[in-house]
Amino acid sequence: MPIAFETPDQPEVHALITELDEYLLGLYPPESVYALDVQALLQPNIQFAVARDAAGAAIGCAAMVLCGEYGEIKRMYVRPAARGAGTARQLMALLEQTGRGAGCPQLMLETGPDMHEALALYARQGFERCGPYGDYPDHPLSVFMRKPLKAPD
């Protein structure tokens, strides 16, 4: 399955982001959803990856905000019908490789406590829970995770 960095400003990606927003807003109040909109995702310090199926349809996405002291994973989503095929794992691998290549010493992310599949994925990928980072408040509807990155050999 092809996964590549693309612009988030395309109709298929808008649809993915809308699906993710609807899912998140079904679980959490709006003030607890720290999502980046398409305009924010267009910033030069953000890499946006899209996974496509064999027919070329967008089935998943993920972004990395390069912050210097860390890379932050944002907008990780795989359509339910496409789950279980390793798409999320491949998206994470590309973001990790990108973070390592950019010299990020660690990856960080914020997710919600009801995101059981996401929490399990992140744990399998080597992320561990940590305290808040950046401008995030310490809140019971946020789970913070980090993964140290080793420099490429």
VMD Tcl script that builds the backbone (N, CA, C; Angstrom):
set m [mol new atoms 459]
animate dup $m
set s [atomselect $m all]
$s set {name element resname resid chain x y z} {
  {N N MET 1 A 0.845 -1.169 0.000}
  {CA C MET 1 A 0.000 0.000 0.000}
  {C C MET 1 A 0.888 1.227 0.000}
  {N N PRO 2 A 0.641 2.138 -0.924}
  {CA C PRO 2 A 1.477 3.338 -0.991}
  {C C PRO 2 A 1.169 4.326 0.141}
  {N N ILE 3 A 2.230 4.795 0.771}
  {CA C ILE 3 A 2.140 5.850 1.783}
  {C C ILE 3 A 3.180 6.892 1.404}
  {N N ALA 4 A 2.723 8.135 1.288}
  {CA C ALA 4 A 3.631 9.201 0.880}
  {C C ALA 4 A 3.194 10.516 1.510}
  {N N PHE 5 A 4.143 11.453 1.555}
  {CA C PHE 5 A 3.807 12.785 2.023}
  {C C PHE 5 A 3.067 13.509 0.904}
  {N N GLU 6 A 1.933 14.087 1.259}
  {CA C GLU 6 A 1.084 14.798 0.308}
  {C C GLU 6 A 0.567 16.063 0.976}
  {N N THR 7 A -0.088 16.903 0.206}
  {CA C THR 7 A -0.752 18.057 0.794}
  {C C THR 7 A -2.051 17.599 1.454}
  {N N PRO 8 A -2.364 18.149 2.623}
  {CA C PRO 8 A -3.646 17.809 3.238}
  {C C PRO 8 A -4.816 18.534 2.585}
  {N N ASP 9 A -4.508 19.486 1.717}
  {CA C ASP 9 A -5.542 20.313 1.108}
  {C C ASP 9 A -6.037 19.685 -0.196}
  {N N GLN 10 A -6.702 18.543 -0.064}
  {CA C GLN 10 A -7.307 17.865 -1.200}
  {C C GLN 10 A -8.592 17.187 -0.711}
  {N N PRO 11 A -9.594 17.084 -1.551}
  {CA C PRO 11 A -10.914 16.606 -1.107}
  {C C PRO 11 A -10.894 15.267 -0.370}
  {N N GLU 12 A -10.127 14.303 -0.852}
  {CA C GLU 12 A -10.093 12.997 -0.185}
  {C C GLU 12 A -9.547 13.109 1.240}
  {N N VAL 13 A -8.573 13.960 1.427}
  {CA C VAL 13 A -7.987 14.137 2.744}
  {C C VAL 13 A -8.944 14.918 3.643}
  {N N HIS 14 A -9.629 15.900 3.087}
  {CA C HIS 14 A -10.653 16.619 3.862}
  {C C HIS 14 A -11.666 15.616 4.412}
  {N N ALA 15 A -12.045 14.639 3.597}
  {CA C ALA 15 A -13.011 13.627 4.034}
  {C C ALA 15 A -12.452 12.800 5.191}
  {N N LEU 16 A -11.182 12.400 5.106}
  {CA C LEU 16 A -10.560 11.657 6.210}
  {C C LEU 16 A -10.565 12.482 7.501}
  {N N ILE 17 A -10.176 13.741 7.384}
  {CA C ILE 17 A -10.102 14.618 8.558}
  {C C ILE 17 A -11.490 14.838 9.147}
  {N N THR 18 A -12.493 14.988 8.292}
  {CA C THR 18 A -13.871 15.139 8.774}
  {C C THR 18 A -14.329 13.895 9.514}
  {N N GLU 19 A -14.020 12.704 8.984}
  {CA C GLU 19 A -14.367 11.454 9.667}
  {C C GLU 19 A -13.695 11.385 11.037}
  {N N LEU 20 A -12.429 11.740 11.088}
  {CA C LEU 20 A -11.708 11.720 12.358}
  {C C LEU 20 A -12.324 12.710 13.336}
  {N N ASP 21 A -12.621 13.921 12.877}
  {CA C ASP 21 A -13.234 14.917 13.759}
  {C C ASP 21 A -14.567 14.422 14.311}
  {N N GLU 22 A -15.397 13.841 13.461}
  {CA C GLU 22 A -16.695 13.328 13.911}
  {C C GLU 22 A -16.509 12.238 14.960}
  {N N TYR 23 A -15.537 11.381 14.752}
  {CA C TYR 23 A -15.255 10.315 15.712}
  {C C TYR 23 A -14.806 10.902 17.050}
  {N N LEU 24 A -13.851 11.826 16.995}
  {CA C LEU 24 A -13.327 12.428 18.227}
  {C C LEU 24 A -14.403 13.213 18.972}
  {N N LEU 25 A -15.205 13.962 18.246}
  {CA C LEU 25 A -16.249 14.770 18.894}
  {C C LEU 25 A -17.401 13.910 19.414}
  {N N GLY 26 A -17.484 12.669 18.986}
  {CA C GLY 26 A -18.432 11.713 19.558}
  {C C GLY 26 A -17.949 11.154 20.885}
  {N N LEU 27 A -16.649 11.275 21.149}
  {CA C LEU 27 A -16.062 10.754 22.386}
  {C C LEU 27 A -15.764 11.838 23.418}
  {N N TYR 28 A -15.394 13.027 22.942}
  {CA C TYR 28 A -14.875 14.063 23.830}
  {C C TYR 28 A -15.530 15.409 23.542}
  {N N PRO 29 A -15.602 16.275 24.555}
  {CA C PRO 29 A -16.113 17.626 24.303}
  {C C PRO 29 A -15.125 18.404 23.424}
  {N N PRO 30 A -15.621 19.372 22.646}
  {CA C PRO 30 A -14.748 20.104 21.709}
  {C C PRO 30 A -13.505 20.709 22.363}
  {N N GLU 31 A -13.620 21.193 23.586}
  {CA C GLU 31 A -12.461 21.812 24.235}
  {C C GLU 31 A -11.372 20.803 24.605}
  {N N SER 32 A -11.671 19.513 24.504}
  {CA C SER 32 A -10.675 18.478 24.793}
  {C C SER 32 A -10.120 17.831 23.540}
  {N N VAL 33 A -10.491 18.350 22.370}
  {CA C VAL 33 A -9.991 17.825 21.096}
  {C C VAL 33 A -8.985 18.836 20.551}
  {N N TYR 34 A -7.727 18.447 20.555}
  {CA C TYR 34 A -6.637 19.341 20.122}
  {C C TYR 34 A -6.222 19.012 18.699}
  {N N ALA 35 A -7.145 19.205 17.766}
  {CA C ALA 35 A -6.918 18.840 16.377}
  {C C ALA 35 A -6.404 20.033 15.577}
  {N N LEU 36 A -5.556 19.751 14.624}
  {CA C LEU 36 A -5.098 20.775 13.678}
  {C C LEU 36 A -6.013 20.755 12.472}
  {N N ASP 37 A -6.472 21.933 12.042}
  {CA C ASP 37 A -7.288 21.999 10.839}
  {C C ASP 37 A -6.382 21.982 9.603}
  {N N VAL 38 A -6.998 21.932 8.430}
  {CA C VAL 38 A -6.227 21.827 7.188}
  {C C VAL 38 A -5.268 23.003 7.036}
  {N N GLN 39 A -5.707 24.217 7.357}
  {CA C GLN 39 A -4.812 25.383 7.237}
  {C C GLN 39 A -3.574 25.207 8.106}
  {N N ALA 40 A -3.752 24.738 9.326}
  {CA C ALA 40 A -2.605 24.517 10.214}
  {C C ALA 40 A -1.701 23.416 9.659}
  {N N LEU 41 A -2.299 22.399 9.062}
  {CA C LEU 41 A -1.513 21.283 8.512}
  {C C LEU 41 A -0.675 21.689 7.303}
  {N N LEU 42 A -0.953 22.846 6.729}
  {CA C LEU 42 A -0.197 23.330 5.570}
  {C C LEU 42 A 1.087 24.063 5.961}
  {N N GLN 43 A 1.340 24.229 7.250}
  {CA C GLN 43 A 2.531 24.957 7.696}
  {C C GLN 43 A 3.801 24.201 7.293}
  {N N PRO 44 A 4.895 24.920 7.024}
  {CA C PRO 44 A 6.114 24.269 6.517}
  {C C PRO 44 A 6.783 23.306 7.507}
  {N N ASN 45 A 6.505 23.409 8.794}
  {CA C ASN 45 A 7.116 22.497 9.769}
  {C C ASN 45 A 6.287 21.233 9.986}
  {N N ILE 46 A 5.293 21.014 9.125}
  {CA C ILE 46 A 4.422 19.844 9.266}
  {C C ILE 46 A 4.546 18.952 8.035}
  {N N GLN 47 A 4.780 17.683 8.301}
  {CA C GLN 47 A 4.799 16.661 7.254}
  {C C GLN 47 A 3.493 15.887 7.363}
  {N N PHE 48 A 2.782 15.739 6.254}
  {CA C PHE 48 A 1.479 15.083 6.260}
  {C C PHE 48 A 1.519 13.868 5.342}
  {N N ALA 49 A 1.284 12.690 5.912}
  {CA C ALA 49 A 1.353 11.439 5.155}
  {C C ALA 49 A -0.048 10.916 4.869}
  {N N VAL 50 A -0.203 10.354 3.678}
  {CA C VAL 50 A -1.477 9.760 3.260}
  {C C VAL 50 A -1.214 8.322 2.823}
  {N N ALA 51 A -2.045 7.406 3.323}
  {CA C ALA 51 A -1.999 6.003 2.897}
  {C C ALA 51 A -3.123 5.796 1.891}
  {N N ARG 52 A -2.805 5.096 0.825}
  {CA C ARG 52 A -3.793 4.832 -0.222}
  {C C ARG 52 A -3.903 3.332 -0.475}
  {N N ASP 53 A -5.100 2.912 -0.845}
  {CA C ASP 53 A -5.299 1.498 -1.160}
  {C C ASP 53 A -4.832 1.216 -2.590}
  {N N ALA 54 A -5.003 -0.015 -3.034}
  {CA C ALA 54 A -4.515 -0.415 -4.354}
  {C C ALA 54 A -5.171 0.367 -5.487}
  {N N ALA 55 A -6.384 0.864 -5.251}
  {CA C ALA 55 A -7.081 1.649 -6.267}
  {C C ALA 55 A -6.726 3.136 -6.195}
  {N N GLY 56 A -5.899 3.504 -5.215}
  {CA C GLY 56 A -5.485 4.899 -5.083}
  {C C GLY 56 A -6.351 5.748 -4.179}
  {N N ALA 57 A -7.343 5.143 -3.523}
  {CA C ALA 57 A -8.215 5.901 -2.622}
  {C C ALA 57 A -7.510 6.124 -1.281}
  {N N ALA 58 A -7.672 7.313 -0.726}
  {CA C ALA 58 A -7.082 7.631 0.574}
  {C C ALA 58 A -7.815 6.849 1.659}
  {N N ILE 59 A -7.041 6.104 2.460}
  {CA C ILE 59 A -7.637 5.284 3.527}
  {C C ILE 59 A -7.094 5.635 4.905}
  {N N GLY 60 A -6.058 6.457 4.956}
  {CA C GLY 60 A -5.488 6.824 6.246}
  {C C GLY 60 A -4.567 8.008 6.117}
  {N N CYS 61 A -4.286 8.622 7.261}
  {CA C CYS 61 A -3.395 9.777 7.254}
  {C C CYS 61 A -2.749 9.932 8.626}
  {N N ALA 62 A -1.702 10.713 8.665}
  {CA C ALA 62 A -1.019 11.061 9.904}
  {C C ALA 62 A -0.103 12.236 9.612}
  {N N ALA 63 A 0.136 13.036 10.628}
  {CA C ALA 63 A 0.999 14.203 10.461}
  {C C ALA 63 A 2.060 14.218 11.548}
  {N N MET 64 A 3.153 14.906 11.246}
  {CA C MET 64 A 4.185 15.157 12.232}
  {C C MET 64 A 4.505 16.640 12.220}
  {N N VAL 65 A 4.431 17.221 13.406}
  {CA C VAL 65 A 4.829 18.607 13.594}
  {C C VAL 65 A 6.267 18.578 14.089}
  {N N LEU 66 A 7.180 19.153 13.325}
  {CA C LEU 66 A 8.589 19.177 13.708}
  {C C LEU 66 A 8.818 20.395 14.589}
  {N N CYS 67 A 9.076 20.146 15.868}
  {CA C CYS 67 A 9.192 21.223 16.865}
  {C C CYS 67 A 10.628 21.476 17.307}
  {N N GLY 68 A 11.601 20.784 16.747}
  {CA C GLY 68 A 12.992 20.947 17.172}
  {C C GLY 68 A 13.347 19.980 18.276}
  {N N GLU 69 A 12.789 20.171 19.456}
  {CA C GLU 69 A 13.109 19.282 20.579}
  {C C GLU 69 A 12.317 17.982 20.537}
  {N N TYR 70 A 11.289 17.933 19.676}
  {CA C TYR 70 A 10.525 16.698 19.481}
  {C C TYR 70 A 9.714 16.812 18.196}
  {N N GLY 71 A 9.247 15.663 17.740}
  {CA C GLY 71 A 8.275 15.617 16.656}
  {C C GLY 71 A 6.955 15.193 17.270}
  {N N GLU 72 A 5.895 15.927 16.967}
  {CA C GLU 72 A 4.587 15.592 17.541}
  {C C GLU 72 A 3.713 14.913 16.500}
  {N N ILE 73 A 3.204 13.746 16.851}
  {CA C ILE 73 A 2.297 13.000 15.992}
  {C C ILE 73 A 0.903 13.604 16.132}
  {N N LYS 74 A 0.281 13.929 15.000}
  {CA C LYS 74 A -1.065 14.500 14.974}
  {C C LYS 74 A -1.865 13.827 13.853}
  {N N ARG 75 A -3.167 13.906 13.964}
  {CA C ARG 75 A -4.088 13.515 12.895}
  {C C ARG 75 A -3.913 12.087 12.388}
  {N N MET 76 A -3.581 11.166 13.313}
  {CA C MET 76 A -3.441 9.756 12.957}
  {C C MET 76 A -4.833 9.153 12.802}
  {N N TYR 77 A -5.111 8.619 11.612}
  {CA C TYR 77 A -6.437 8.038 11.364}
  {C C TYR 77 A -6.354 7.035 10.229}
  {N N VAL 78 A -7.015 5.904 10.421}
  {CA C VAL 78 A -7.202 4.901 9.363}
  {C C VAL 78 A -8.687 4.561 9.345}
  {N N ARG 79 A -9.263 4.592 8.173}
  {CA C ARG 79 A -10.689 4.261 8.051}
  {C C ARG 79 A -10.947 2.876 8.636}
  {N N PRO 80 A -12.079 2.711 9.331}
  {CA C PRO 80 A -12.376 1.413 9.968}
  {C C PRO 80 A -12.290 0.219 9.023}
  {N N ALA 81 A -12.768 0.359 7.793}
  {CA C ALA 81 A -12.740 -0.761 6.846}
  {C C ALA 81 A -11.323 -1.160 6.449}
  {N N ALA 82 A -10.356 -0.264 6.647}
  {CA C ALA 82 A -8.975 -0.534 6.246}
  {C C ALA 82 A -8.099 -0.964 7.430}
  {N N ARG 83 A -8.660 -1.018 8.607}
  {CA C ARG 83 A -7.860 -1.376 9.792}
  {C C ARG 83 A -7.520 -2.857 9.802}
  {N N GLY 84 A -6.429 -3.168 10.475}
  {CA C GLY 84 A -6.003 -4.549 10.612}
  {C C GLY 84 A -5.024 -4.999 9.534}
  {N N ALA 85 A -4.691 -4.115 8.605}
  {CA C ALA 85 A -3.781 -4.478 7.518}
  {C C ALA 85 A -2.392 -3.863 7.700}
  {N N GLY 86 A -2.148 -3.229 8.842}
  {CA C GLY 86 A -0.833 -2.646 9.099}
  {C C GLY 86 A -0.668 -1.213 8.627}
  {N N THR 87 A -1.744 -0.580 8.198}
  {CA C THR 87 A -1.653 0.791 7.682}
  {C C THR 87 A -1.154 1.760 8.743}
  {N N ALA 88 A -1.732 1.709 9.931}
  {CA C ALA 88 A -1.313 2.625 11.003}
  {C C ALA 88 A 0.152 2.391 11.369}
  {N N ARG 89 A 0.557 1.140 11.409}
  {CA C ARG 89 A 1.949 0.820 11.723}
  {C C ARG 89 A 2.885 1.398 10.668}
  {N N GLN 90 A 2.494 1.313 9.394}
  {CA C GLN 90 A 3.319 1.854 8.320}
  {C C GLN 90 A 3.358 3.381 8.351}
  {N N LEU 91 A 2.226 4.008 8.662}
  {CA C LEU 91 A 2.213 5.464 8.809}
  {C C LEU 91 A 3.156 5.880 9.941}
  {N N MET 92 A 3.074 5.190 11.065}
  {CA C MET 92 A 3.940 5.504 12.210}
  {C C MET 92 A 5.413 5.308 11.851}
  {N N ALA 93 A 5.718 4.262 11.100}
  {CA C ALA 93 A 7.110 4.003 10.716}
  {C C ALA 93 A 7.648 5.141 9.851}
  {N N LEU 94 A 6.834 5.640 8.924}
  {CA C LEU 94 A 7.274 6.749 8.077}
  {C C LEU 94 A 7.503 8.005 8.921}
  {N N LEU 95 A 6.602 8.297 9.844}
  {CA C LEU 95 A 6.767 9.481 10.697}
  {C C LEU 95 A 7.989 9.333 11.592}
  {N N GLU 96 A 8.207 8.152 12.124}
  {CA C GLU 96 A 9.383 7.926 12.959}
  {C C GLU 96 A 10.669 8.117 12.155}
  {N N GLN 97 A 10.711 7.574 10.965}
  {CA C GLN 97 A 11.872 7.737 10.087}
  {C C GLN 97 A 12.098 9.214 9.781}
  {N N THR 98 A 11.024 9.946 9.529}
  {CA C THR 98 A 11.116 11.374 9.232}
  {C C THR 98 A 11.626 12.150 10.437}
  {N N GLY 99 A 11.100 11.842 11.602}
  {CA C GLY 99 A 11.564 12.500 12.831}
  {C C GLY 99 A 13.029 12.239 13.085}
  {N N ARG 100 A 13.427 11.005 12.907}
  {CA C ARG 100 A 14.836 10.642 13.111}
  {C C ARG 100 A 15.710 11.397 12.114}
  {N N GLY 101 A 15.281 11.434 10.860}
  {CA C GLY 101 A 16.043 12.131 9.823}
  {C C GLY 101 A 16.133 13.626 10.059}
  {N N ALA 102 A 15.127 14.198 10.739}
  {CA C ALA 102 A 15.124 15.631 11.048}
  {C C ALA 102 A 15.886 15.935 12.328}
  {N N GLY 103 A 16.424 14.890 12.963}
  {CA C GLY 103 A 17.200 15.095 14.183}
  {C C GLY 103 A 16.366 15.228 15.445}
  {N N CYS 104 A 15.105 14.838 15.391}
  {CA C CYS 104 A 14.259 14.890 16.590}
  {C C CYS 104 A 14.737 13.835 17.590}
  {N N PRO 105 A 14.982 14.225 18.838}
  {CA C PRO 105 A 15.404 13.238 19.818}
  {C C PRO 105 A 14.272 12.349 20.315}
  {N N GLN 106 A 13.020 12.799 20.116}
  {CA C GLN 106 A 11.889 11.999 20.572}
  {C C GLN 106 A 10.619 12.377 19.820}
  {N N LEU 107 A 9.665 11.441 19.846}
  {CA C LEU 107 A 8.335 11.691 19.328}
  {C C LEU 107 A 7.396 11.843 20.515}
  {N N MET 108 A 6.420 12.722 20.366}
  {CA C MET 108 A 5.440 12.972 21.416}
  {C C MET 108 A 4.052 12.891 20.777}
  {N N LEU 109 A 3.052 12.590 21.598}
  {CA C LEU 109 A 1.684 12.625 21.120}
  {C C LEU 109 A 0.731 12.806 22.281}
  {N N GLU 110 A -0.452 13.295 21.935}
  {CA C GLU 110 A -1.554 13.416 22.882}
  {C C GLU 110 A -2.728 12.707 22.267}
  {N N THR 111 A -3.391 11.873 23.041}
  {CA C THR 111 A -4.589 11.172 22.590}
  {C C THR 111 A -5.549 11.096 23.765}
  {N N GLY 112 A -6.676 10.457 23.557}
  {CA C GLY 112 A -7.668 10.374 24.618}
  {C C GLY 112 A -7.693 9.014 25.287}
  {N N PRO 113 A -8.181 8.961 26.523}
  {CA C PRO 113 A -8.201 7.699 27.255}
  {C C PRO 113 A -9.173 6.667 26.680}
  {N N ASP 114 A -10.139 7.097 25.872}
  {CA C ASP 114 A -11.090 6.163 25.265}
  {C C ASP 114 A -10.646 5.671 23.895}
  {N N MET 115 A -9.455 6.049 23.477}
  {CA C MET 115 A -8.920 5.645 22.175}
  {C C MET 115 A -8.115 4.351 22.360}
  {N N HIS 116 A -8.815 3.277 22.732}
  {CA C HIS 116 A -8.154 2.031 23.118}
  {C C HIS 116 A -7.287 1.441 22.013}
  {N N GLU 117 A -7.775 1.433 20.772}
  {CA C GLU 117 A -6.975 0.893 19.666}
  {C C GLU 117 A -5.721 1.727 19.453}
  {N N ALA 118 A -5.862 3.049 19.521}
  {CA C ALA 118 A -4.711 3.932 19.331}
  {C C ALA 118 A -3.695 3.746 20.459}
  {N N LEU 119 A -4.167 3.680 21.689}
  {CA C LEU 119 A -3.260 3.485 22.823}
  {C C LEU 119 A -2.489 2.171 22.685}
  {N N ALA 120 A -3.167 1.121 22.245}
  {CA C ALA 120 A -2.501 -0.171 22.050}
  {C C ALA 120 A -1.470 -0.081 20.923}
  {N N LEU 121 A -1.818 0.579 19.829}
  {CA C LEU 121 A -0.880 0.760 18.719}
  {C C LEU 121 A 0.360 1.507 19.198}
  {N N TYR 122 A 0.173 2.623 19.874}
  {CA C TYR 122 A 1.309 3.425 20.318}
  {C C TYR 122 A 2.193 2.628 21.276}
  {N N ALA 123 A 1.586 1.866 22.176}
  {CA C ALA 123 A 2.382 1.045 23.101}
  {C C ALA 123 A 3.190 0.000 22.320}
  {N N ARG 124 A 2.569 -0.628 21.328}
  {CA C ARG 124 A 3.298 -1.616 20.501}
  {C C ARG 124 A 4.439 -0.971 19.743}
  {N N GLN 125 A 4.306 0.312 19.417}
  {CA C GLN 125 A 5.344 1.032 18.666}
  {C C GLN 125 A 6.428 1.598 19.590}
  {N N GLY 126 A 6.328 1.332 20.879}
  {CA C GLY 126 A 7.383 1.752 21.801}
  {C C GLY 126 A 7.125 3.057 22.535}
  {N N PHE 127 A 5.929 3.599 22.436}
  {CA C PHE 127 A 5.588 4.818 23.171}
  {C C PHE 127 A 5.256 4.468 24.611}
  {N N GLU 128 A 5.628 5.369 25.510}
  {CA C GLU 128 A 5.312 5.213 26.925}
  {C C GLU 128 A 4.593 6.455 27.402}
  {N N ARG 129 A 3.725 6.271 28.384}
  {CA C ARG 129 A 2.993 7.415 28.938}
  {C C ARG 129 A 3.951 8.370 29.641}
  {N N CYS 130 A 3.613 9.644 29.556}
  {CA C CYS 130 A 4.417 10.683 30.187}
  {C C CYS 130 A 3.481 11.814 30.609}
  {N N GLY 131 A 4.039 12.856 31.143}
  {CA C GLY 131 A 3.252 14.019 31.532}
  {C C GLY 131 A 3.006 14.936 30.348}
  {N N PRO 132 A 2.231 15.994 30.570}
  {CA C PRO 132 A 1.941 16.953 29.508}
  {C C PRO 132 A 3.222 17.592 28.963}
  {N N TYR 133 A 3.164 18.030 27.739}
  {CA C TYR 133 A 4.290 18.706 27.093}
  {C C TYR 133 A 3.740 19.895 26.318}
  {N N GLY 134 A 4.620 20.744 25.850}
  {CA C GLY 134 A 4.198 21.906 25.065}
  {C C GLY 134 A 3.197 22.747 25.838}
  {N N ASP 135 A 2.133 23.152 25.152}
  {CA C ASP 135 A 1.095 23.988 25.759}
  {C C ASP 135 A -0.111 23.193 26.253}
  {N N TYR 136 A -0.022 21.864 26.249}
  {CA C TYR 136 A -1.161 21.061 26.674}
  {C C TYR 136 A -1.377 21.161 28.181}
  {N N PRO 137 A -2.639 21.290 28.602}
  {CA C PRO 137 A -2.911 21.242 30.041}
  {C C PRO 137 A -2.956 19.796 30.533}
  {N N ASP 138 A -2.688 19.611 31.800}
  {CA C ASP 138 A -2.852 18.294 32.419}
  {C C ASP 138 A -4.352 18.093 32.609}
  {N N HIS 139 A -4.928 17.138 31.896}
  {CA C HIS 139 A -6.380 16.973 31.898}
  {C C HIS 139 A -6.716 15.483 31.869}
  {N N PRO 140 A -7.769 15.061 32.567}
  {CA C PRO 140 A -8.106 13.632 32.589}
  {C C PRO 140 A -8.537 13.068 31.229}
  {N N LEU 141 A -8.887 13.918 30.276}
  {CA C LEU 141 A -9.256 13.429 28.947}
  {C C LEU 141 A -8.076 13.437 27.973}
  {N N SER 142 A -6.878 13.615 28.496}
  {CA C SER 142 A -5.665 13.547 27.675}
  {C C SER 142 A -4.727 12.482 28.205}
  {N N VAL 143 A -4.176 11.730 27.284}
  {CA C VAL 143 A -3.100 10.783 27.578}
  {C C VAL 143 A -1.907 11.257 26.759}
  {N N PHE 144 A -0.779 11.463 27.416}
  {CA C PHE 144 A 0.440 11.926 26.758}
  {C C PHE 144 A 1.408 10.763 26.670}
  {N N MET 145 A 2.074 10.655 25.525}
  {CA C MET 145 A 3.027 9.565 25.313}
  {C C MET 145 A 4.259 10.100 24.614}
  {N N ARG 146 A 5.372 9.391 24.839}
  {CA C ARG 146 A 6.628 9.781 24.201}
  {C C ARG 146 A 7.395 8.526 23.810}
  {N N LYS 147 A 8.262 8.721 22.813}
  {CA C LYS 147 A 9.152 7.647 22.373}
  {C C LYS 147 A 10.493 8.262 22.028}
  {N N PRO 148 A 11.531 7.900 22.746}
  {CA C PRO 148 A 12.869 8.391 22.377}
  {C C PRO 148 A 13.280 7.803 21.025}
  {N N LEU 149 A 13.991 8.597 20.251}
  {CA C LEU 149 A 14.486 8.140 18.955}
  {C C LEU 149 A 15.997 8.056 19.008}
  {N N LYS 150 A 16.515 6.979 18.499}
  {CA C LYS 150 A 17.962 6.849 18.361}
  {C C LYS 150 A 18.362 7.456 17.024}
  {N N ALA 151 A 19.524 8.024 16.990}
  {CA C ALA 151 A 20.052 8.562 15.730}
  {C C ALA 151 A 20.282 7.413 14.750}
  {N N PRO 152 A 20.148 7.675 13.436}
  {CA C PRO 152 A 20.399 6.606 12.457}
  {C C PRO 152 A 21.848 6.161 12.520}
  {N N ASP 153 A 22.059 4.870 12.322}
  {CA C ASP 153 A 23.429 4.308 12.362}
  {C C ASP 153 A 24.187 4.656 11.109}
}
mol reanalyze $m
mol bondsrecalc $m
mol representation Tube
mol addrep $m
